[in-house]
Amino acid sequence: MIVQDLGLIEYDAAHDIQLERRDAVEAGADETLFLLEHQPVVTIGRTGRAQGLMVPESVLTERGIAVRHTERGGDATCHFPGQLVVYVVFRLAKRPGGVRAFVQLLEQCAIDVCAGLGVPAHRREGFPGVWIDGGKIASIGLGVRRWVSYHGLALNVGADLGPFEWVVPCGIAGARATSIDLERRRLAESAGRPYPEPIPMEHVKHAFVQAFRTHQAASPVAAGEAPRQ
């Protein structure tokens, strides 16, 4: 597995990089985990609709906010500095549990990262992603071609979640976005403690890679197993 940190990068540039890597992995190259932050962008998945936007697409464009229709599953979401984006280019054909198990692996990685920072996160039945008391802290949207995954997970880290005013988070009416820093502040306030310092993004990236390596090692690929969804 290759781990590559792309830093802060425009969506289109990162998209080109992951498509190139997806083609290489299909051809037998090493599977790759990309870590990055995006410049502000709204992405709309394959099942996305205009109702997923809180403002017209033309208004976002006028404000200099990129809007991209993309190949991943799911509805509308946003990416911005202060949010960790993880793109996973991995072969799933022989992986036990297929796509569903891989999504659960990504969810568990985000849950582990949050737990390590004192933030109790969990899955929510019927709703992909990771949640805290009704707030969504991580979203997942995969694309799969020829049993190679791409796109992946977005984990909210910083306290500024203003970009979520542009979208209905993942098309779920009434859902609110939250983040690691916001939840740490909330927990400190409820305990009468001073606000903690913001978590450095590099710390979160390192924690995610460690969690991914752990769960990846615990999910061996069964040689010769037939692909299944």
ChimeraX commands (.cxc) that place a marker at each C-alpha (Angstrom):
marker #1 position 0.00,0.00,0.00 radius 0.5
marker #1 position 1.20,3.49,-0.89 radius 0.5
marker #1 position 0.21,6.44,1.31 radius 0.5
marker #1 position 0.46,9.82,-0.41 radius 0.5
marker #1 position -0.28,13.21,1.17 radius 0.5
marker #1 position -1.46,15.67,-1.49 radius 0.5
marker #1 position -1.77,18.59,0.94 radius 0.5
marker #1 position -4.22,21.37,0.05 radius 0.5
marker #1 position -5.26,20.81,-3.55 radius 0.5
marker #1 position -7.95,21.85,-6.04 radius 0.5
marker #1 position -10.62,19.21,-6.63 radius 0.5
marker #1 position -9.95,18.81,-10.37 radius 0.5
marker #1 position -6.22,18.23,-9.86 radius 0.5
marker #1 position -6.85,15.59,-7.17 radius 0.5
marker #1 position -9.53,13.97,-9.32 radius 0.5
marker #1 position -7.10,13.60,-12.22 radius 0.5
marker #1 position -4.49,12.07,-9.90 radius 0.5
marker #1 position -6.86,9.48,-8.48 radius 0.5
marker #1 position -8.24,8.50,-11.90 radius 0.5
marker #1 position -4.71,7.98,-13.16 radius 0.5
marker #1 position -3.96,5.87,-10.09 radius 0.5
marker #1 position -7.20,3.92,-10.45 radius 0.5
marker #1 position -6.16,2.92,-13.98 radius 0.5
marker #1 position -2.72,1.91,-12.70 radius 0.5
marker #1 position -4.17,-0.17,-9.85 radius 0.5
marker #1 position -6.51,-1.90,-12.30 radius 0.5
marker #1 position -3.36,-2.83,-14.22 radius 0.5
marker #1 position -1.69,-4.27,-11.10 radius 0.5
marker #1 position 0.04,-1.30,-9.42 radius 0.5
marker #1 position 0.14,-0.89,-5.64 radius 0.5
marker #1 position -3.09,0.12,-3.92 radius 0.5
marker #1 position -3.00,3.73,-2.76 radius 0.5
marker #1 position -4.38,5.85,0.08 radius 0.5
marker #1 position -4.48,9.58,-0.68 radius 0.5
marker #1 position -4.76,12.14,2.15 radius 0.5
marker #1 position -5.65,15.75,1.36 radius 0.5
marker #1 position -7.68,18.87,1.92 radius 0.5
marker #1 position -9.63,20.55,-0.86 radius 0.5
marker #1 position -10.07,24.14,-1.79 radius 0.5
marker #1 position -13.81,24.95,-1.36 radius 0.5
marker #1 position -15.91,22.77,-3.66 radius 0.5
marker #1 position -19.38,21.21,-3.77 radius 0.5
marker #1 position -19.58,17.71,-5.22 radius 0.5
marker #1 position -22.74,15.92,-6.29 radius 0.5
marker #1 position -22.73,12.13,-6.51 radius 0.5
marker #1 position -24.37,9.83,-9.02 radius 0.5
marker #1 position -27.70,9.86,-7.18 radius 0.5
marker #1 position -27.52,13.57,-6.33 radius 0.5
marker #1 position -30.30,16.00,-7.17 radius 0.5
marker #1 position -30.65,19.77,-7.33 radius 0.5
marker #1 position -32.60,19.57,-4.04 radius 0.5
marker #1 position -29.31,18.69,-2.36 radius 0.5
marker #1 position -28.14,22.28,-2.79 radius 0.5
marker #1 position -29.29,25.03,-0.42 radius 0.5
marker #1 position -28.48,27.70,-3.02 radius 0.5
marker #1 position -28.63,27.53,-6.85 radius 0.5
marker #1 position -25.54,26.16,-8.54 radius 0.5
marker #1 position -25.21,29.45,-10.42 radius 0.5
marker #1 position -24.90,31.34,-7.11 radius 0.5
marker #1 position -22.08,29.08,-5.96 radius 0.5
marker #1 position -20.28,29.55,-9.26 radius 0.5
marker #1 position -20.63,33.33,-8.97 radius 0.5
marker #1 position -19.04,33.15,-5.52 radius 0.5
marker #1 position -16.09,31.24,-6.93 radius 0.5
marker #1 position -17.17,27.92,-5.39 radius 0.5
marker #1 position -16.54,25.02,-7.73 radius 0.5
marker #1 position -19.44,22.61,-8.32 radius 0.5
marker #1 position -18.60,19.19,-9.67 radius 0.5
marker #1 position -20.81,16.25,-10.63 radius 0.5
marker #1 position -18.80,13.15,-9.89 radius 0.5
marker #1 position -18.78,9.36,-10.11 radius 0.5
marker #1 position -19.05,8.53,-6.43 radius 0.5
marker #1 position -22.23,7.33,-4.77 radius 0.5
marker #1 position -24.36,9.60,-2.63 radius 0.5
marker #1 position -25.83,13.07,-2.85 radius 0.5
marker #1 position -24.35,16.55,-2.45 radius 0.5
marker #1 position -21.57,17.37,-0.01 radius 0.5
marker #1 position -18.86,19.98,0.33 radius 0.5
marker #1 position -15.10,19.93,0.85 radius 0.5
marker #1 position -12.94,22.73,2.23 radius 0.5
marker #1 position -9.75,23.40,4.22 radius 0.5
marker #1 position -10.11,21.93,7.69 radius 0.5
marker #1 position -11.75,18.75,6.42 radius 0.5
marker #1 position -9.67,15.60,5.91 radius 0.5
marker #1 position -10.45,13.91,2.60 radius 0.5
marker #1 position -9.27,10.33,2.10 radius 0.5
marker #1 position -9.32,8.79,-1.37 radius 0.5
marker #1 position -8.95,5.00,-1.44 radius 0.5
marker #1 position -7.81,3.27,-4.63 radius 0.5
marker #1 position -8.02,-0.40,-3.72 radius 0.5
marker #1 position -8.90,-3.72,-5.35 radius 0.5
marker #1 position -12.12,-5.11,-3.90 radius 0.5
marker #1 position -12.79,-8.20,-6.05 radius 0.5
marker #1 position -11.28,-10.72,-3.63 radius 0.5
marker #1 position -11.86,-8.76,-0.45 radius 0.5
marker #1 position -14.23,-10.57,1.95 radius 0.5
marker #1 position -17.48,-8.66,2.16 radius 0.5
marker #1 position -16.76,-6.61,-0.97 radius 0.5
marker #1 position -17.85,-2.99,-1.15 radius 0.5
marker #1 position -20.04,-3.10,1.94 radius 0.5
marker #1 position -17.26,-4.36,4.19 radius 0.5
marker #1 position -14.86,-1.79,2.75 radius 0.5
marker #1 position -17.29,1.03,3.56 radius 0.5
marker #1 position -17.57,-0.31,7.11 radius 0.5
marker #1 position -13.78,-0.38,7.36 radius 0.5
marker #1 position -13.60,3.32,6.41 radius 0.5
marker #1 position -16.35,4.15,8.90 radius 0.5
marker #1 position -14.49,2.29,11.64 radius 0.5
marker #1 position -11.28,4.17,10.88 radius 0.5
marker #1 position -13.09,7.49,11.35 radius 0.5
marker #1 position -14.73,6.21,14.56 radius 0.5
marker #1 position -11.31,5.15,15.89 radius 0.5
marker #1 position -9.74,8.52,15.05 radius 0.5
marker #1 position -12.55,10.35,16.84 radius 0.5
marker #1 position -12.35,8.04,19.86 radius 0.5
marker #1 position -8.62,8.63,20.14 radius 0.5
marker #1 position -9.37,12.35,20.45 radius 0.5
marker #1 position -12.03,11.85,23.11 radius 0.5
marker #1 position -14.99,12.17,20.72 radius 0.5
marker #1 position -17.50,9.27,20.86 radius 0.5
marker #1 position -18.70,8.66,17.29 radius 0.5
marker #1 position -20.79,5.83,15.89 radius 0.5
marker #1 position -22.63,4.44,12.89 radius 0.5
marker #1 position -26.31,5.23,12.36 radius 0.5
marker #1 position -28.51,2.43,11.06 radius 0.5
marker #1 position -29.62,3.09,7.50 radius 0.5
marker #1 position -27.37,6.14,7.03 radius 0.5
marker #1 position -23.81,5.69,5.75 radius 0.5
marker #1 position -21.06,7.71,7.38 radius 0.5
marker #1 position -20.20,8.50,11.00 radius 0.5
marker #1 position -22.40,10.37,13.48 radius 0.5
marker #1 position -22.36,12.03,16.90 radius 0.5
marker #1 position -25.66,12.78,18.68 radius 0.5
marker #1 position -27.48,13.40,15.42 radius 0.5
marker #1 position -24.63,15.36,13.84 radius 0.5
marker #1 position -22.71,13.95,10.90 radius 0.5
marker #1 position -18.94,14.10,11.34 radius 0.5
marker #1 position -17.83,11.95,8.38 radius 0.5
marker #1 position -19.33,11.21,4.97 radius 0.5
marker #1 position -18.55,8.33,2.63 radius 0.5
marker #1 position -19.05,8.11,-1.12 radius 0.5
marker #1 position -17.27,5.46,-3.19 radius 0.5
marker #1 position -16.91,4.92,-6.89 radius 0.5
marker #1 position -16.06,1.43,-8.12 radius 0.5
marker #1 position -14.88,0.44,-11.60 radius 0.5
marker #1 position -13.80,-3.07,-12.47 radius 0.5
marker #1 position -13.73,-3.80,-8.75 radius 0.5
marker #1 position -11.27,-1.01,-7.99 radius 0.5
marker #1 position -12.49,1.64,-5.57 radius 0.5
marker #1 position -11.90,5.36,-5.77 radius 0.5
marker #1 position -13.23,8.48,-4.02 radius 0.5
marker #1 position -13.74,7.72,-0.32 radius 0.5
marker #1 position -14.29,9.54,2.96 radius 0.5
marker #1 position -14.43,13.12,4.28 radius 0.5
marker #1 position -13.90,13.70,8.03 radius 0.5
marker #1 position -14.70,17.14,9.45 radius 0.5
marker #1 position -11.86,18.29,11.68 radius 0.5
marker #1 position -11.88,22.10,12.07 radius 0.5
marker #1 position -14.55,24.20,13.79 radius 0.5
marker #1 position -15.52,26.27,10.74 radius 0.5
marker #1 position -18.31,24.37,8.97 radius 0.5
marker #1 position -19.72,27.36,7.10 radius 0.5
marker #1 position -19.56,25.59,3.71 radius 0.5
marker #1 position -22.30,23.19,4.88 radius 0.5
marker #1 position -24.71,26.11,4.49 radius 0.5
marker #1 position -24.46,25.39,0.76 radius 0.5
marker #1 position -25.78,21.81,0.88 radius 0.5
marker #1 position -28.21,19.44,2.56 radius 0.5
marker #1 position -25.61,17.10,4.10 radius 0.5
marker #1 position -25.69,13.97,1.91 radius 0.5
marker #1 position -29.32,14.77,1.03 radius 0.5
marker #1 position -30.58,14.01,4.56 radius 0.5
marker #1 position -33.19,16.61,5.49 radius 0.5
marker #1 position -32.66,18.01,8.98 radius 0.5
marker #1 position -29.15,16.61,9.33 radius 0.5
marker #1 position -26.51,18.92,10.74 radius 0.5
marker #1 position -22.78,18.78,10.29 radius 0.5
marker #1 position -20.34,18.65,13.17 radius 0.5
marker #1 position -16.58,18.23,13.53 radius 0.5
marker #1 position -13.88,16.93,15.83 radius 0.5
marker #1 position -13.00,20.42,17.10 radius 0.5
marker #1 position -16.64,21.39,17.65 radius 0.5
marker #1 position -17.38,18.20,19.57 radius 0.5
marker #1 position -14.27,18.59,21.72 radius 0.5
marker #1 position -15.41,22.13,22.56 radius 0.5
marker #1 position -18.90,20.91,23.37 radius 0.5
marker #1 position -17.61,18.19,25.66 radius 0.5
marker #1 position -15.23,20.60,27.41 radius 0.5
marker #1 position -18.00,23.13,27.92 radius 0.5
marker #1 position -20.35,20.53,29.39 radius 0.5
marker #1 position -17.60,19.49,31.82 radius 0.5
marker #1 position -16.76,23.09,32.76 radius 0.5
marker #1 position -13.29,22.91,31.22 radius 0.5
marker #1 position -11.56,25.50,29.00 radius 0.5
marker #1 position -11.82,25.00,25.25 radius 0.5
marker #1 position -9.08,22.67,24.00 radius 0.5
marker #1 position -6.63,23.75,21.33 radius 0.5
marker #1 position -7.62,22.84,17.74 radius 0.5
marker #1 position -6.34,19.47,16.58 radius 0.5
marker #1 position -3.59,19.77,13.94 radius 0.5
marker #1 position -4.57,18.20,10.63 radius 0.5
marker #1 position -1.26,16.32,10.53 radius 0.5
marker #1 position -2.21,14.56,13.78 radius 0.5
marker #1 position -5.55,13.45,12.29 radius 0.5
marker #1 position -3.90,12.24,9.09 radius 0.5
marker #1 position -1.40,10.15,11.06 radius 0.5
marker #1 position -4.16,8.69,13.25 radius 0.5
marker #1 position -6.25,7.78,10.21 radius 0.5
marker #1 position -3.36,6.02,8.48 radius 0.5
marker #1 position -2.63,4.03,11.64 radius 0.5
marker #1 position -6.28,3.01,11.97 radius 0.5
marker #1 position -6.46,2.06,8.30 radius 0.5
marker #1 position -3.33,-0.07,8.51 radius 0.5
marker #1 position -4.75,-1.85,11.56 radius 0.5
marker #1 position -8.11,-2.67,9.99 radius 0.5
marker #1 position -6.60,-3.44,6.60 radius 0.5
marker #1 position -4.34,-6.03,8.23 radius 0.5
marker #1 position -7.36,-7.53,10.00 radius 0.5
marker #1 position -9.23,-7.97,6.70 radius 0.5
marker #1 position -7.13,-10.41,4.67 radius 0.5
marker #1 position -8.03,-10.92,1.03 radius 0.5
marker #1 position -9.17,-14.46,0.42 radius 0.5
marker #1 position -7.20,-15.82,-2.51 radius 0.5
marker #1 position -9.45,-16.98,-5.30 radius 0.5
marker #1 position -12.64,-15.71,-3.70 radius 0.5
marker #1 position -15.30,-14.76,-6.22 radius 0.5
marker #1 position -16.23,-11.05,-6.42 radius 0.5
marker #1 position -19.42,-10.17,-4.60 radius 0.5
marker #1 position -21.24,-6.97,-3.65 radius 0.5
marker link #1:1,2 radius 0.2
marker link #1:2,3 radius 0.2
marker link #1:3,4 radius 0.2
marker link #1:4,5 radius 0.2
marker link #1:5,6 radius 0.2
marker link #1:6,7 radius 0.2
marker link #1:7,8 radius 0.2
marker link #1:8,9 radius 0.2
marker link #1:9,10 radius 0.2
marker link #1:10,11 radius 0.2
marker link #1:11,12 radius 0.2
marker link #1:12,13 radius 0.2
marker link #1:13,14 radius 0.2
marker link #1:14,15 radius 0.2
marker link #1:15,16 radius 0.2
marker link #1:16,17 radius 0.2
marker link #1:17,18 radius 0.2
marker link #1:18,19 radius 0.2
marker link #1:19,20 radius 0.2
marker link #1:20,21 radius 0.2
marker link #1:21,22 radius 0.2
marker link #1:22,23 radius 0.2
marker link #1:23,24 radius 0.2
marker link #1:24,25 radius 0.2
marker link #1:25,26 radius 0.2
marker link #1:26,27 radius 0.2
marker link #1:27,28 radius 0.2
marker link #1:28,29 radius 0.2
marker link #1:29,30 radius 0.2
marker link #1:30,31 radius 0.2
marker link #1:31,32 radius 0.2
marker link #1:32,33 radius 0.2
marker link #1:33,34 radius 0.2
marker link #1:34,35 radius 0.2
marker link #1:35,36 radius 0.2
marker link #1:36,37 radius 0.2
marker link #1:37,38 radius 0.2
marker link #1:38,39 radius 0.2
marker link #1:39,40 radius 0.2
marker link #1:40,41 radius 0.2
marker link #1:41,42 radius 0.2
marker link #1:42,43 radius 0.2
marker link #1:43,44 radius 0.2
marker link #1:44,45 radius 0.2
marker link #1:45,46 radius 0.2
marker link #1:46,47 radius 0.2
marker link #1:47,48 radius 0.2
marker link #1:48,49 radius 0.2
marker link #1:49,50 radius 0.2
marker link #1:50,51 radius 0.2
marker link #1:51,52 radius 0.2
marker link #1:52,53 radius 0.2
marker link #1:53,54 radius 0.2
marker link #1:54,55 radius 0.2
marker link #1:55,56 radius 0.2
marker link #1:56,57 radius 0.2
marker link #1:57,58 radius 0.2
marker link #1:58,59 radius 0.2
marker link #1:59,60 radius 0.2
marker link #1:60,61 radius 0.2
marker link #1:61,62 radius 0.2
marker link #1:62,63 radius 0.2
marker link #1:63,64 radius 0.2
marker link #1:64,65 radius 0.2
marker link #1:65,66 radius 0.2
marker link #1:66,67 radius 0.2
marker link #1:67,68 radius 0.2
marker link #1:68,69 radius 0.2
marker link #1:69,70 radius 0.2
marker link #1:70,71 radius 0.2
marker link #1:71,72 radius 0.2
marker link #1:72,73 radius 0.2
marker link #1:73,74 radius 0.2
marker link #1:74,75 radius 0.2
marker link #1:75,76 radius 0.2
marker link #1:76,77 radius 0.2
marker link #1:77,78 radius 0.2
marker link #1:78,79 radius 0.2
marker link #1:79,80 radius 0.2
marker link #1:80,81 radius 0.2
marker link #1:81,82 radius 0.2
marker link #1:82,83 radius 0.2
marker link #1:83,84 radius 0.2
marker link #1:84,85 radius 0.2
marker link #1:85,86 radius 0.2
marker link #1:86,87 radius 0.2
marker link #1:87,88 radius 0.2
marker link #1:88,89 radius 0.2
marker link #1:89,90 radius 0.2
marker link #1:90,91 radius 0.2
marker link #1:91,92 radius 0.2
marker link #1:92,93 radius 0.2
marker link #1:93,94 radius 0.2
marker link #1:94,95 radius 0.2
marker link #1:95,96 radius 0.2
marker link #1:96,97 radius 0.2
marker link #1:97,98 radius 0.2
marker link #1:98,99 radius 0.2
marker link #1:99,100 radius 0.2
marker link #1:100,101 radius 0.2
marker link #1:101,102 radius 0.2
marker link #1:102,103 radius 0.2
marker link #1:103,104 radius 0.2
marker link #1:104,105 radius 0.2
marker link #1:105,106 radius 0.2
marker link #1:106,107 radius 0.2
marker link #1:107,108 radius 0.2
marker link #1:108,109 radius 0.2
marker link #1:109,110 radius 0.2
marker link #1:110,111 radius 0.2
marker link #1:111,112 radius 0.2
marker link #1:112,113 radius 0.2
marker link #1:113,114 radius 0.2
marker link #1:114,115 radius 0.2
marker link #1:115,116 radius 0.2
marker link #1:116,117 radius 0.2
marker link #1:117,118 radius 0.2
marker link #1:118,119 radius 0.2
marker link #1:119,120 radius 0.2
marker link #1:120,121 radius 0.2
marker link #1:121,122 radius 0.2
marker link #1:122,123 radius 0.2
marker link #1:123,124 radius 0.2
marker link #1:124,125 radius 0.2
marker link #1:125,126 radius 0.2
marker link #1:126,127 radius 0.2
marker link #1:127,128 radius 0.2
marker link #1:128,129 radius 0.2
marker link #1:129,130 radius 0.2
marker link #1:130,131 radius 0.2
marker link #1:131,132 radius 0.2
marker link #1:132,133 radius 0.2
marker link #1:133,134 radius 0.2
marker link #1:134,135 radius 0.2
marker link #1:135,136 radius 0.2
marker link #1:136,137 radius 0.2
marker link #1:137,138 radius 0.2
marker link #1:138,139 radius 0.2
marker link #1:139,140 radius 0.2
marker link #1:140,141 radius 0.2
marker link #1:141,142 radius 0.2
marker link #1:142,143 radius 0.2
marker link #1:143,144 radius 0.2
marker link #1:144,145 radius 0.2
marker link #1:145,146 radius 0.2
marker link #1:146,147 radius 0.2
marker link #1:147,148 radius 0.2
marker link #1:148,149 radius 0.2
marker link #1:149,150 radius 0.2
marker link #1:150,151 radius 0.2
marker link #1:151,152 radius 0.2
marker link #1:152,153 radius 0.2
marker link #1:153,154 radius 0.2
marker link #1:154,155 radius 0.2
marker link #1:155,156 radius 0.2
marker link #1:156,157 radius 0.2
marker link #1:157,158 radius 0.2
marker link #1:158,159 radius 0.2
marker link #1:159,160 radius 0.2
marker link #1:160,161 radius 0.2
marker link #1:161,162 radius 0.2
marker link #1:162,163 radius 0.2
marker link #1:163,164 radius 0.2
marker link #1:164,165 radius 0.2
marker link #1:165,166 radius 0.2
marker link #1:166,167 radius 0.2
marker link #1:167,168 radius 0.2
marker link #1:168,169 radius 0.2
marker link #1:169,170 radius 0.2
marker link #1:170,171 radius 0.2
marker link #1:171,172 radius 0.2
marker link #1:172,173 radius 0.2
marker link #1:173,174 radius 0.2
marker link #1:174,175 radius 0.2
marker link #1:175,176 radius 0.2
marker link #1:176,177 radius 0.2
marker link #1:177,178 radius 0.2
marker link #1:178,179 radius 0.2
marker link #1:179,180 radius 0.2
marker link #1:180,181 radius 0.2
marker link #1:181,182 radius 0.2
marker link #1:182,183 radius 0.2
marker link #1:183,184 radius 0.2
marker link #1:184,185 radius 0.2
marker link #1:185,186 radius 0.2
marker link #1:186,187 radius 0.2
marker link #1:187,188 radius 0.2
marker link #1:188,189 radius 0.2
marker link #1:189,190 radius 0.2
marker link #1:190,191 radius 0.2
marker link #1:191,192 radius 0.2
marker link #1:192,193 radius 0.2
marker link #1:193,194 radius 0.2
marker link #1:194,195 radius 0.2
marker link #1:195,196 radius 0.2
marker link #1:196,197 radius 0.2
marker link #1:197,198 radius 0.2
marker link #1:198,199 radius 0.2
marker link #1:199,200 radius 0.2
marker link #1:200,201 radius 0.2
marker link #1:201,202 radius 0.2
marker link #1:202,203 radius 0.2
marker link #1:203,204 radius 0.2
marker link #1:204,205 radius 0.2
marker link #1:205,206 radius 0.2
marker link #1:206,207 radius 0.2
marker link #1:207,208 radius 0.2
marker link #1:208,209 radius 0.2
marker link #1:209,210 radius 0.2
marker link #1:210,211 radius 0.2
marker link #1:211,212 radius 0.2
marker link #1:212,213 radius 0.2
marker link #1:213,214 radius 0.2
marker link #1:214,215 radius 0.2
marker link #1:215,216 radius 0.2
marker link #1:216,217 radius 0.2
marker link #1:217,218 radius 0.2
marker link #1:218,219 radius 0.2
marker link #1:219,220 radius 0.2
marker link #1:220,221 radius 0.2
marker link #1:221,222 radius 0.2
marker link #1:222,223 radius 0.2
marker link #1:223,224 radius 0.2
marker link #1:224,225 radius 0.2
marker link #1:225,226 radius 0.2
marker link #1:226,227 radius 0.2
marker link #1:227,228 radius 0.2
marker link #1:228,229 radius 0.2
view
